[in-house]
Amino acid sequence: MGGLKKAIVIIGIVLSVFPFVFLALLSIAQDWRFPFLLPSYYQSARWAGIFTESNDLLKSLALSFAIAIMVAAFSTIAGFMISRTISLNVKRKLLLFACYFPLALSPVIYSLLINHYFILLNLSGTITGVIIAQLLIAVPFSILLLSSFWSGYIRSLEDIAATLGSNFSQSFFKVLLPVARPQLLVCFFQTFLISWFEFGLTTIIGVGKVQTLTLKVFEYIGEANMYYAALSSCIIILPPALFLWVNKKFVFSNLN
């Protein structure tokens, strides 16, 4: 049984690592054709070309990162404040249940439903419109994620701080935020990834004008340009991999 378990673990590791190794090889491959197991030769020109000013991938990377940071920061702050207000409301369960509706629909269907209003407000095809559309998904998600933070223990901390003469501002910045820091970091990372990988809303609300990195991946796939599709895929998985490491090393260790 020990040998079987070891074999299962090895197979699991290989299957997990293989897609990343394959993408990395494909991104530097040149003339990789069937039935050859490996490419004929390799080149780094595609990776070096990313850092040229005229490269579309670098522009899409910067745009995706900027949008994801703004969406993550705003939705985390808004989710924290709104979830606190909801926790004090007598209709707390109903309000939290309402937050599930934007998340229950497919992003493509949801974007088709709201696209008319974005056109009327001249937000269609703009970066601002894409950010607002993504916030309509990210904010309800952060509310639901942070709603569990407002427990009886947190209420007790607020009451103790008020008893000792602390006002709301002091309680918020010196009591609530330090205690909530791990949850806020998790929420920030999660909403960043929601924005980073978002495709449906960005495609329809952005009408192809807001070229995020996710759109570039699908564009290369549609063009059957497998080498640049692999290159852009490698770039798009780097932030999630980095955040996963940060989460495990700094955030989850604090939560435990």
N, C-alpha and C positions, 0 to 999 in steps of 0.2 A: 504493500500500500504506500510505503514511503516513496518508492520509485515512481509510482503513478502520480502522486501528488506533486512531486518535483517536476515531472514531465508536463503536467497541466499548467503549473506555474510558468515554466519556460515557454510553453506554447502561448500562454496569455501575454507574456512580456513581448514575445516576438510579434504577435498580432497587434499589440498596442503601439509598438515602436515602428513597425513596417511602413505605415502610411507617411510618417514624418521623414523617414529615410528615403522613401521613394520620391517624395516631393523635392527633397534636397538634391537628390541625384538628377532628377528631371530638370531642375532649374539651372544646372550647370552642364547638362548633357548637350552633345552635338551629334546629330545623326544617329539617334537611337531607334533602330528598326527591328521588327520581328524577323527572324527568331532569336536575335542576339540577346543574351541575358543581361549584358551591361552595354552602355553606350560605347561607340567607337573611340571617342575622345571627349575631353571636358574643356570647358572654357569659363572664365570668370567675367567675360565682357558684359553679360546681362546684369550681373550684380553691380559691377563698376558703373554701368550706365545709369543706375538709379540716381546717383548723386549729381548728374548733370542737370543744369537748370531747365533744359527743355524736356526732361523726362516726365511723362504724365503720371507715372507711378508715384514719384516723389510728391507731386502736387496732390494726388488723391490720398496719399498717406498723411500729409499735413492736414488736409481738409477733414479726413475721417477722425484724426486725433483731436482736432479742435472741436468738432461737433460733439464727439463722445465725452470730452472733458466738460464742456458746458452743460450737456444733458445730465451727466452724472452729478455734477456739483449742484445744479439747481434742483434736480429731483430729490437728492438726498436731503438738502435743507428744507425743501417744501414738504417732503414726506415726513420728516421729523416733527415739524411744526403742526402739520395737519393731523398727523396720527395722535399727537398730544391733545388737540382740540376734540377729536373724535372720541378719545378715551374718556373725556369728561361729559360727553353727551349721553342722554338717557337712551337714545336710539343708536347706540354704538354698533350693535350687531347688524342693523339694517344698513347703516352707512358703510361699514366694512364690506358687506355683501355687495353693495353697489360698485365698489372698487373692482370687483371681479369682471364686470361687464366688458370694459375695454380689453381685458386680457383673454376673454372667452372667444372673441372673434379672430379669424385669421387676419394678419396685418394687411394682406391684399384687399380683403373684403372691407375691413375697417377703413382703409384709406380711400376706397371707392365711395364709401358712404359720406365721408367728410370732405372729399376733394372739391365738391361744388362750392362749399363755403370758403375754401382756400382760394379758389379762383375769384370769387366775389371780392375778397379782401386783398387781391393782388399778391398773395403769398405763394401761389403755385409757381414752381420752377425757381424758387429762391432758397438760399441757405437758411434764412430765418423761418421760412415755412417748414422746411425739413426738421429743424430743431423743435419747433412747436408741435409738429405731428409726432415726433418721437417722445416728447414730454407727455403727450396724452396717453402713452403706454407706460413710460417710466415712472411717472408720479404715482399712479395707482399702485404700481408694483412696490414702490418704496413705502407707501402708506401701509400696505399689507405686511411687508417685511418688518417694519419698525413698530407695528402696533403691539407686538408681544413685549416690547421693551417696557411699556407703561403698566407695570404690575403694581401690586399692593406695596411691595418693597420700595419702589421708586416714589410712590405717593408718600410713604413714611419718611423718606429722605427729604422730600420737599416740605413736609409738615415740620420736621425737626429744624430745617434751615429757617423756616418762617418763624418758628418759636424763638430761635436765637437772634431774631432781629434782621434776618436777611430779606431784602426785597426781591422782586421777580428777576431782575437783571442779574443780581449776584447769585441767586439760586440756579439760574439757567447756565451761566458761564462757569461757575466755580463748583457746582454740584452735578447738574444733569449732564453737561457735555463731557466732563472727564469720565463719568461712569458709562456713558453711551458710546465712547470712542470706538471700541471694537465693533459694535453693531453698525455704527456709521461708516466705518471703513469697509465692512462687508457690503453694505448697501451701495456705497460708492463704486466698488469694484463690479458688483452685479449690474448696476444700471449702466456703467461704462461698457460692459460687454453686450448689453442689450442694444445700445446705440451702435457699437462697433460692428456687430454682425447684422444689423438691420438692413433688409433688402426691399421688402414689399412697400412699406411706407415711403422710403427714399425714392424708389423707382417711380411711383405714381404721383406723389406730391412734388417731387423734384423734376418730374417729366424728362429725365435723362440729362438735365442741365447740371445737376449737383452730382458730380462724378466722385462718389466715395470709393474707397478701396474695394468694398464688396461688389459694387457695380462693375469695377474694372475686371474682377475675377470672372464674373459671368460674361462680360464682353469678350474676353480672351477665349473663354470656353466656346462661346457662340461662333467665334472666328476660327475655331479648331486650331488655335495657336497654343499648343500644349506646353511649350517651354515657358512662355510668359505667363500662362495660367498657373503653372507650378511655382514660378517666381513670386507672383502676387499672392499665391496661397501661403507660401512660406512667410511672407511679410505679415500677412493678416493673422497668423497664429502666434506671432512673437509676443504681442502684448498679453493675450490670455495666458500664455505659458509663464510670462514674467509675473503676472498677477497671481497665478496659482502658487508660485513659489513664495511670493510675499505673504499671501494669505496663510499658507502653511507655516511659515517661519515666524511671523510676527503677530498675526491676528488670531488664528485658531489657538496658538499657544497661550494667549492671554485669556481667551474665552474658557479654556480648560483650567 
